[in-house]
Each structure stands twice: as structure tokens, then as C-alpha cells.
Amino acid sequence: VVTTNPYIITSTAGLTGATVTPTPSVMGVSSAYTISFKLGGNGALTAAQDDITLVFPSNTTVPNGLIYGITVNGTPAVGIGTPGTRTIEIETPLSLANLADVNIEFASSSGLVNPTTANTY
């Protein structure tokens, strides 16, 4: 079992308290992911207008194209995966105020596969 530390997520909106939890945290297996952070003082997001972009570490498998099995604060969302850059772009499915807590969940069926190398990410 590999336990990971929080990832670093940066934004001009000043995100704070970012954590990433894969379940299970085992190398090279499909996992559910929970990603949590707090928006900054100028970080409000508008439903169906703003996007959340996540960048995953090297050796993480990100599916290509539409990704289902995602929720943002409990509201279903769809992501677009780009394997070459290990990014997932999620159109915000609900409006989020400045300083809002954000909880993004990926089901294990979403296609994310943990890095193939044991490390702290």
C-alpha cells in the first residue's frame, strides 16, 4: 500500500487546503479520487461558465475524452481527459462563492489509474 501526501495545486485565485486522496492508494490500479480545496477570496466559479482543471502527476493514467462518474460538491459533472498532459477539465456544474469549500469526487469507474511508481506526490 502506498500512501500519498497532498498534491500541490496552484491558482491565481489563491486556492488553499488542497488534498488528494486516492482509494485505494496502490500503484497502477484504478482508484476513486477525492480532491478537496478551498477557493480564494477572488475564486468564485459560475455554473456552466467556469472550468476546474486538474493536472495529475507523471505515471498517472488519465482517460481520453469524456469522463463520467465525477461529482463537484455532490452535483454530477462531466470531465474531459487529455492523457498526454495528464489533465482533466471539469465544467463547473454549480456556482461556487468566494472562499467556498470544493469537494471533487471521481468514481473508481472514471478511468483514473494511480501512478505506476511508489512515491510521495
Secondary structure, DSSP 8 states (H G I E B T S, - for coil): -----------TT--EEEEEEEES--TTSB-EEEEEEE--TT--B-TTT-EEEEE--TT-B--SEEEEEEEETTEEEEEEEEGGGTEEEEE-SS-B-TT-EEEEEE-GGG--B--SS----
